[in-house]
Amino acid sequence: MTSDRKLETPKVRDILNKKVIALTPDFTILDAIQALNKYRISTAPVVNALNEVIGYLSEGDCIKSVTNSLYYDQSMGKNIDTIMSTKVAYAEEEWDIFELEVFFESRCLRSVPVVDSENHLVGVVTRRDVLIALVECADGRETYKKLIKTPVELNTQERISIIIERY
C-alpha cells in the first residue's frame, strides 16, 4: 500500500438502533400490522421470552397474508408465527458499513437484526443507517483530506488487496 494513513470507517455497532420494536410470536397479524404502522417501520424482529430472535416479519408477509385471507374469505386471526420468516439473516457488530451494504445488496434486504453470540437481540440496522453513516463518512473524508493535504489514492490492485485482507 502507498500509505499508512487511514480513515476510520464506522462499524455496525456504531450505527445500529438499540431501541427496537420487536414482536412476539403470539401477536396476531392485525396487531402486528398496527405496530408496523404505528411506529412507521416496514420490518420487525420476532423474539421469544428470552429475547432470542426466532423470526423476522415484513410488510410483505403481512400484505400477502391479509390479501389471501380477504380473497379466499379466510380468518385473519392467525398469529405472526404462521407467516414470519424463520430464516433470519443477521448483521455482525464488527462489520464496517461497506461490508454491511454488500450484505444488504447481495440479499436484497433493507434491514436486519444484530444479535450477540447467544442470539439475543442487540439492535436493528437499516439501509438508512448506512446512508446516514456514509454521508458522515464522506464529510469526515473531506476533513481528513484537508488535514493531510494530499488524498490517499489507491490503484485497483491496492483496493483488491484491502478487500481480501478483510476476509
Secondary structure, 3 states (H helix, E strand, C coil): CCCCCCCCCCEHHHHCECCCCCECCCCEHHHHHHHHHHCCCCEEEEECCCCEEEEEEEHHHHHHHHHHHHHCCCCCCCEHHHCCECCCCCECCCCEHHHHHHHHHHHCCCEEEEECCCCEEEEEEEHHHHHHHHHHHHHHHHHHHHHHCCCCCCCHHHHHHHHHHHC
